[in-house]
Every structure is written in C-alpha cells, then in structure tokens.
C-alpha cells in the first residue's frame, strides 16, 4: 500500500520557476492541450516509462490516455495498469481537460502515477 506522497522525478530535476515557465509556454502555444507528467509508483513492478512529459488533447479521456501510457511502456494486454491523479483513480470517461482543471499542480502540470495495483490510491 502506498504511504506518503512521492515526489515526481520531474519536480526533483527542475525548479518551481522552470516548471511554471515551461507549462505557461505550453498552455499559451497549445490552447487545446494540457501538460501532463507521468511517473511510475516506486513499488510497482511495471516497466519504466521513457518519456515523462506529455502534451495531451484536453478532450481525450483518461481511459484513452491510459492506452497511450500502456503503449509507451510496452504493456501486454493481460497486464493491469491503473493511472492515478492526486492519488485517486479517475473515472475512465473523464476528459483530461476536466481532470487538469481540477487537479493541476501550482507549477501548471498535472501529475499522474501509474501502478499495477489499486492500493496506491488508498
């Protein structure tokens, strides 16, 4: 079971100011998209994701985005994956734009964590 709040690798590598500038530039340039950072739960046995930053269409559902993440980590169809936003499992039909509006960080990015276990969000 997940305990405590994991700090994103992206947050450790960039200052708050750098992250704010980057997300601001992205949001100005791509008005119909949202900036998303995807991290793996440290206790998860799934493969690592090579690319953390995603520019996601606001009208894409979280269910469709999970499919994108599955492809990025070369996950087999039989393997389970759960994508959490703020330690909660969002409904699969929620749009990324709506989730972003409700869950983006002060730096302008929305942080998601993937796991093979639903206990992460508890």
N, C-alpha and C positions, 0 to 999 in steps of 0.2 A: 504494500500500500504506500502511496506517495505521502511523504511528510515534509512540510515546509514548502517554501516557494523556490523553485530552481531559477537561477538567473541565466537568461539566454546568453549563448556564446557571443551573439552579435552585440549585446549590451556590454559584455566584458571587453570586446575589441574596439568599440567606438565610444566616444564621449557622448553625453546627452546632447550637446550642441551640434556635434557632427550628425547624429541621428535625426535631430529636428530639421537641420538644413536639408538633408537628403530626402526625408519624407515630404517636406514642404515643396521641394523642387519636383518630386514625382507627382504630387497631388495637383500642382499648377499645370504641369505638362500633360498629364493623363487624367482628365477630369472624370472619366467614366470607369476608372480603375482604382483599386485600393492596394497600398503596400502591406505585404504580409511577410512575417518571419516565421519559419517553421523549424522547430527544434525536436530532437528525439528525447523522450524521457530517459534519463540516465540508467534506469533499472531495466529498460526494455531490451529485448533480445533481437529486435528487428534490425535490418541493416541501417547504417548511417545514411543520411541524405547528403548528397554532394553540394547542392545549392540550397542556401537557407532563405534567400530573398526571392519573393515572388511579386509580380505585378499582376493582380487578379482582376478580371472584369467584375464590376460591382453587382451585375445581375447573375453571376454564376452562383449556383447553390453550393452549400458546404459539401453536400454529397458528391457533386461533380468535382469539387476541389480535392476531396479525398481520393478520387480516382486519379487525379494528376499526381498527388503525392505517392500513391501506390506505384504508378509507373516510374517515378523518379527513383524509388528505392528498389525497383525490380521485384516487387512482392508477388508471390504466387497467388492465384485466385482463391485457394483454400485457406490462406493465411489471413487472420483477423487483424484489422487495424482500426484504431479509434483516434479521432482528431479532436483535441480539447482546445477550447478558447476560454481563457481565465479559469482553468481547472474545471470547466463544465463541458459536458457533451451537448453540443447544439443540435437542434432538430435537423435532419438531413435536407429538408427543403428550404431552410433559412438562406437568404441571399447573403453573399459575402459583404455587400454594401451595408445591409442592415446590421450584420454582426460587427462590422467595422465601426459603424456609428455608435454602437452600444459598448464596444469593448476595446477601442484603440487605446494605446498607451499614451502617456504625456509626450512621448517623442514622435508621435504621429504614425507609428507602425502598429499593426495588430499582431500579437504573438500567439502562435498555435504550437501545441505539443502533440506529437503522435506517440502512441503506445500500442502494445498488443494486448493490454489488459485494461478493463474498465475501472479498476480500482484507483487509477490515477486521479480521477475527478472526485473521489470521496474524501 
